[in-house]
Amino acid sequence: MKFCKIPAGEFMMGDAYEGLHKVTISQSFYLGMYEVTQGQWGAVMRNNPSKFQTRLQYPLESVSWQDCQNFIARLNGSARRIPTLGDCMI
């Protein structure tokens, strides 16, 4: 899996039609560059819950939020988590 660093900082989000607002990321974090594949999930979780199991390099689907939490916990203890809007200050 490849990850990219999202640096702390501020940026303007939105557009001229709906309006712009400043977003602040208070701490840097790493974000997966690509979707988790069925093969990556299987290597960690030892199962494949995807409804469409055709190729291991296809993105995983049909998982719950809790399934994702369990996957992340197995990847690296509690050091990784699913990013949320709460990570940004709007």
Biotite code that builds the C-alpha atoms (Angstrom):
import biotite.structure as struc

atoms = struc.array([
    struc.Atom([0.000, 0.000, 0.000], chain_id="A", res_id=1, res_name="MET", atom_name="CA", element="C"),
    struc.Atom([1.229, 3.493, -0.812], chain_id="A", res_id=2, res_name="LYS", atom_name="CA", element="C"),
    struc.Atom([0.574, 6.476, 1.415], chain_id="A", res_id=3, res_name="PHE", atom_name="CA", element="C"),
    struc.Atom([1.132, 10.189, 0.875], chain_id="A", res_id=4, res_name="CYS", atom_name="CA", element="C"),
    struc.Atom([1.700, 12.790, 3.556], chain_id="A", res_id=5, res_name="LYS", atom_name="CA", element="C"),
    struc.Atom([-0.962, 15.468, 3.894], chain_id="A", res_id=6, res_name="ILE", atom_name="CA", element="C"),
    struc.Atom([0.810, 18.396, 5.556], chain_id="A", res_id=7, res_name="PRO", atom_name="CA", element="C"),
    struc.Atom([-0.706, 20.595, 8.232], chain_id="A", res_id=8, res_name="ALA", atom_name="CA", element="C"),
    struc.Atom([-1.815, 23.939, 6.870], chain_id="A", res_id=9, res_name="GLY", atom_name="CA", element="C"),
    struc.Atom([-4.690, 25.944, 5.495], chain_id="A", res_id=10, res_name="GLU", atom_name="CA", element="C"),
    struc.Atom([-6.419, 26.084, 2.123], chain_id="A", res_id=11, res_name="PHE", atom_name="CA", element="C"),
    struc.Atom([-9.543, 27.531, 0.567], chain_id="A", res_id=12, res_name="MET", atom_name="CA", element="C"),
    struc.Atom([-12.241, 24.989, -0.304], chain_id="A", res_id=13, res_name="MET", atom_name="CA", element="C"),
    struc.Atom([-15.360, 25.383, -2.409], chain_id="A", res_id=14, res_name="GLY", atom_name="CA", element="C"),
    struc.Atom([-16.138, 27.372, -5.515], chain_id="A", res_id=15, res_name="ASP", atom_name="CA", element="C"),
    struc.Atom([-17.495, 30.741, -6.610], chain_id="A", res_id=16, res_name="ALA", atom_name="CA", element="C"),
    struc.Atom([-21.041, 29.357, -6.956], chain_id="A", res_id=17, res_name="TYR", atom_name="CA", element="C"),
    struc.Atom([-21.379, 27.777, -3.514], chain_id="A", res_id=18, res_name="GLU", atom_name="CA", element="C"),
    struc.Atom([-18.845, 29.949, -1.729], chain_id="A", res_id=19, res_name="GLY", atom_name="CA", element="C"),
    struc.Atom([-15.317, 29.513, -0.477], chain_id="A", res_id=20, res_name="LEU", atom_name="CA", element="C"),
    struc.Atom([-14.307, 28.776, 3.073], chain_id="A", res_id=21, res_name="HIS", atom_name="CA", element="C"),
    struc.Atom([-10.974, 28.278, 4.792], chain_id="A", res_id=22, res_name="LYS", atom_name="CA", element="C"),
    struc.Atom([-10.078, 24.776, 5.966], chain_id="A", res_id=23, res_name="VAL", atom_name="CA", element="C"),
    struc.Atom([-7.321, 24.201, 8.517], chain_id="A", res_id=24, res_name="THR", atom_name="CA", element="C"),
    struc.Atom([-5.534, 20.862, 8.919], chain_id="A", res_id=25, res_name="ILE", atom_name="CA", element="C"),
    struc.Atom([-3.966, 21.084, 12.359], chain_id="A", res_id=26, res_name="SER", atom_name="CA", element="C"),
    struc.Atom([-1.737, 17.977, 12.164], chain_id="A", res_id=27, res_name="GLN", atom_name="CA", element="C"),
    struc.Atom([-0.035, 16.265, 9.250], chain_id="A", res_id=28, res_name="SER", atom_name="CA", element="C"),
    struc.Atom([-1.279, 12.769, 8.437], chain_id="A", res_id=29, res_name="PHE", atom_name="CA", element="C"),
    struc.Atom([-0.785, 10.015, 5.875], chain_id="A", res_id=30, res_name="TYR", atom_name="CA", element="C"),
    struc.Atom([-3.571, 9.031, 3.500], chain_id="A", res_id=31, res_name="LEU", atom_name="CA", element="C"),
    struc.Atom([-3.754, 5.982, 1.255], chain_id="A", res_id=32, res_name="GLY", atom_name="CA", element="C"),
    struc.Atom([-3.092, 6.987, -2.350], chain_id="A", res_id=33, res_name="MET", atom_name="CA", element="C"),
    struc.Atom([-5.411, 4.342, -3.816], chain_id="A", res_id=34, res_name="TYR", atom_name="CA", element="C"),
    struc.Atom([-8.443, 2.310, -2.883], chain_id="A", res_id=35, res_name="GLU", atom_name="CA", element="C"),
    struc.Atom([-7.783, -0.812, -0.811], chain_id="A", res_id=36, res_name="VAL", atom_name="CA", element="C"),
    struc.Atom([-7.828, -3.772, -3.167], chain_id="A", res_id=37, res_name="THR", atom_name="CA", element="C"),
    struc.Atom([-9.461, -7.110, -2.529], chain_id="A", res_id=38, res_name="GLN", atom_name="CA", element="C"),
    struc.Atom([-5.998, -8.669, -2.442], chain_id="A", res_id=39, res_name="GLY", atom_name="CA", element="C"),
    struc.Atom([-4.671, -6.203, 0.138], chain_id="A", res_id=40, res_name="GLN", atom_name="CA", element="C"),
    struc.Atom([-7.735, -6.728, 2.324], chain_id="A", res_id=41, res_name="TRP", atom_name="CA", element="C"),
    struc.Atom([-7.392, -10.507, 2.022], chain_id="A", res_id=42, res_name="GLY", atom_name="CA", element="C"),
    struc.Atom([-3.714, -10.420, 2.979], chain_id="A", res_id=43, res_name="ALA", atom_name="CA", element="C"),
    struc.Atom([-4.569, -8.607, 6.203], chain_id="A", res_id=44, res_name="VAL", atom_name="CA", element="C"),
    struc.Atom([-8.028, -9.946, 7.107], chain_id="A", res_id=45, res_name="MET", atom_name="CA", element="C"),
    struc.Atom([-7.835, -13.433, 5.539], chain_id="A", res_id=46, res_name="ARG", atom_name="CA", element="C"),
    struc.Atom([-11.221, -12.991, 3.845], chain_id="A", res_id=47, res_name="ASN", atom_name="CA", element="C"),
    struc.Atom([-12.829, -11.184, 0.925], chain_id="A", res_id=48, res_name="ASN", atom_name="CA", element="C"),
    struc.Atom([-16.310, -9.812, 1.653], chain_id="A", res_id=49, res_name="PRO", atom_name="CA", element="C"),
    struc.Atom([-16.638, -8.188, -1.793], chain_id="A", res_id=50, res_name="SER", atom_name="CA", element="C"),
    struc.Atom([-19.789, -8.955, -3.719], chain_id="A", res_id=51, res_name="LYS", atom_name="CA", element="C"),
    struc.Atom([-17.897, -8.789, -7.037], chain_id="A", res_id=52, res_name="PHE", atom_name="CA", element="C"),
    struc.Atom([-14.903, -11.093, -6.573], chain_id="A", res_id=53, res_name="GLN", atom_name="CA", element="C"),
    struc.Atom([-13.359, -11.166, -10.018], chain_id="A", res_id=54, res_name="THR", atom_name="CA", element="C"),
    struc.Atom([-9.757, -9.999, -9.567], chain_id="A", res_id=55, res_name="ARG", atom_name="CA", element="C"),
    struc.Atom([-7.649, -9.361, -6.475], chain_id="A", res_id=56, res_name="LEU", atom_name="CA", element="C"),
    struc.Atom([-6.418, -6.021, -7.868], chain_id="A", res_id=57, res_name="GLN", atom_name="CA", element="C"),
    struc.Atom([-9.977, -4.646, -8.003], chain_id="A", res_id=58, res_name="TYR", atom_name="CA", element="C"),
    struc.Atom([-11.090, -2.270, -5.238], chain_id="A", res_id=59, res_name="PRO", atom_name="CA", element="C"),
    struc.Atom([-12.739, -3.740, -2.188], chain_id="A", res_id=60, res_name="LEU", atom_name="CA", element="C"),
    struc.Atom([-16.457, -3.095, -1.700], chain_id="A", res_id=61, res_name="GLU", atom_name="CA", element="C"),
    struc.Atom([-19.285, -4.301, 0.539], chain_id="A", res_id=62, res_name="SER", atom_name="CA", element="C"),
    struc.Atom([-17.564, -3.554, 3.849], chain_id="A", res_id=63, res_name="VAL", atom_name="CA", element="C"),
    struc.Atom([-18.894, -1.649, 6.835], chain_id="A", res_id=64, res_name="SER", atom_name="CA", element="C"),
    struc.Atom([-17.304, 1.187, 8.751], chain_id="A", res_id=65, res_name="TRP", atom_name="CA", element="C"),
    struc.Atom([-16.553, -1.289, 11.556], chain_id="A", res_id=66, res_name="GLN", atom_name="CA", element="C"),
    struc.Atom([-14.914, -3.700, 9.079], chain_id="A", res_id=67, res_name="ASP", atom_name="CA", element="C"),
    struc.Atom([-12.625, -0.821, 8.037], chain_id="A", res_id=68, res_name="CYS", atom_name="CA", element="C"),
    struc.Atom([-11.807, -0.037, 11.664], chain_id="A", res_id=69, res_name="GLN", atom_name="CA", element="C"),
    struc.Atom([-10.801, -3.679, 12.205], chain_id="A", res_id=70, res_name="ASN", atom_name="CA", element="C"),
    struc.Atom([-8.667, -3.625, 9.035], chain_id="A", res_id=71, res_name="PHE", atom_name="CA", element="C"),
    struc.Atom([-6.840, -0.486, 10.142], chain_id="A", res_id=72, res_name="ILE", atom_name="CA", element="C"),
    struc.Atom([-6.296, -1.904, 13.633], chain_id="A", res_id=73, res_name="ALA", atom_name="CA", element="C"),
    struc.Atom([-4.638, -4.971, 12.116], chain_id="A", res_id=74, res_name="ARG", atom_name="CA", element="C"),
    struc.Atom([-2.482, -2.858, 9.807], chain_id="A", res_id=75, res_name="LEU", atom_name="CA", element="C"),
    struc.Atom([-0.753, -0.942, 12.551], chain_id="A", res_id=76, res_name="ASN", atom_name="CA", element="C"),
    struc.Atom([-2.366, -1.091, 15.963], chain_id="A", res_id=77, res_name="GLY", atom_name="CA", element="C"),
    struc.Atom([-4.230, 2.158, 16.519], chain_id="A", res_id=78, res_name="SER", atom_name="CA", element="C"),
    struc.Atom([-1.777, 4.413, 14.676], chain_id="A", res_id=79, res_name="ALA", atom_name="CA", element="C"),
    struc.Atom([-3.951, 4.474, 11.530], chain_id="A", res_id=80, res_name="ARG", atom_name="CA", element="C"),
    struc.Atom([-7.595, 5.420, 11.247], chain_id="A", res_id=81, res_name="ARG", atom_name="CA", element="C"),
    struc.Atom([-10.198, 6.556, 8.767], chain_id="A", res_id=82, res_name="ILE", atom_name="CA", element="C"),
    struc.Atom([-9.950, 10.322, 8.187], chain_id="A", res_id=83, res_name="PRO", atom_name="CA", element="C"),
    struc.Atom([-13.098, 12.289, 8.954], chain_id="A", res_id=84, res_name="THR", atom_name="CA", element="C"),
    struc.Atom([-14.329, 15.828, 8.563], chain_id="A", res_id=85, res_name="LEU", atom_name="CA", element="C"),
    struc.Atom([-13.403, 16.268, 12.241], chain_id="A", res_id=86, res_name="GLY", atom_name="CA", element="C"),
    struc.Atom([-9.757, 16.198, 11.161], chain_id="A", res_id=87, res_name="ASP", atom_name="CA", element="C"),
    struc.Atom([-10.271, 19.570, 9.482], chain_id="A", res_id=88, res_name="CYS", atom_name="CA", element="C"),
    struc.Atom([-11.362, 22.825, 11.059], chain_id="A", res_id=89, res_name="MET", atom_name="CA", element="C"),
    struc.Atom([-13.848, 24.579, 8.805], chain_id="A", res_id=90, res_name="ILE", atom_name="CA", element="C"),
])
